[in-house]
Every structure is written in structure tokens, then in C-alpha cells.
């Protein structure tokens, strides 16, 4: 009995999967959805764990993300709040841009 090609590699992977990224950093996405805002929080958590940002900066990002998610919910109920949400998302994008710039300056690149 012969196995299918690749069958042994599937079983030996034990649930791990390689995601081919070609070593390229994912481009920054505009904050236009709840998912994009949630990804900001996950990235900040990873940066905090890797000590690329301070706990204070991570806490500020978390606070702004929580506010943005709350505003998304409020806009669903009252679309007139959309300009408030947009201003907040712009501020969050500015904070993330500043964070990336500081992070790259610390690395010397």
C-alpha cells in the first residue's frame, strides 16, 4: 500500500501550517472596519510581548481601539455619529503611524 503524495507531511505537521509571506511586511490597511481595528489591537499586543512598544503605549492603543469598537456599535444605531467615528479612526491611524515610526527609529531602520 502506498500513501498519497504529501500524506506523510500532512500527518507530521501536527496542526501547524506555513503561511508563505515572502518575508514581506503586510501593508498597513485603512481602518474602515471592526476587523481592521481588532487587528490593530492584536498587532499592539504582539509588539508589547516583543518589547517593541511600551506598556503605556499599548494601553493607549487598547483604550482607543475599545472606543472605536464602541463607536462602530453606536453608529449602527445612529448613523449621524459616523463623522465622530471617522475622526476617531483617523486619530487611531495617526497613533499607529507614530508607533511604527518610533519602532523603526529604535531599530535604526
N, C-alpha and C positions, 0 to 999 in steps of 0.2 A: 504494500500500500504506500503510495506516495502522497505527500501533502501538497496542498495548493501552494503555488509560489507566494511567498510572503506570509504564509500562515504562521511559521515559527516566529517571525519578527513581531507579529501581532500579539502572540501569547507572551512573548518575553518582555513586551513593553509595559506590562502591569499597569495599564491605565494612563501612562504618560504619552503625550503627543507632542511632536516637534512642530512648531509653527515657524514656517520659513519667513523671515523678515529681512533677509539680505543685509542684516546689520544696520538697517536704516531706521532712524527715529521716526515715529509716526508724526505726520504733520499736525500742528495744532488745529483743532477743529473749532468752529464758531459755537458759542454756547447758545444754541437755539432750541434745545430740548432738555427734558428732565434727565435723559440718559447721558447727554454730554456733560451736564452739571455733575451728575453722580460720578462720572469718570474723573472729573477734576478732584473730587474727594478721594477717590482711590489712588490717584497719582500722588496726591499730597501725603497720603498715608505711607505709600512706598518711599517717597522722598524722606519722610520723617524717620522711618525704620533704617534707611540707609545713611541717615545723618546728613542729608543734603540740605535740609531746611531745619530751622529751629522749632522747638515745641510751640513757641509763641506764634510763629508764622503759621504753623499747621493749625493751631486753634483758631486763628483769624480766618483762614480758608474754610475751616469747618463751619464757623459761625456764618460766613457769607453764603456758603452752599446751603445750609439749613434755611436761611432767609429766602434764597432763590427758590428752593423747592416749595416753601410755604407760599411764595408769591405765585408760582405756577398754579397751585391749587386755588388760590384766591381769584386768579384771572379766569379759571374755568367757571367760577360762579359769577364773576363780574368782569366782563371783557374791557370795561373802561379803565381797569388797572394795568392794562398792557404797557402803557408808557412807563409806569413805575417799575414793572418787571424788566423792561428793556434797559432802563438806566442802571438797575441793579446788576444785570448781566454784563453790561459794559464795564462797571466798576470791578466785577469779579474777573473779567478778562484782563483788565489793567493790572490787577493784583497778581494774576498768574504770569503775565508778561514780565512784570518786575521780579517775580520769584525766579523765573527761568534765567533772566539776565544776571541776577545776583549769583545764582547757582553756577552759571557758566563762568562768571568772573572769578569765583572761588577756585574753579578747576583750572583757570588760566587759559580758557579757550573760548 
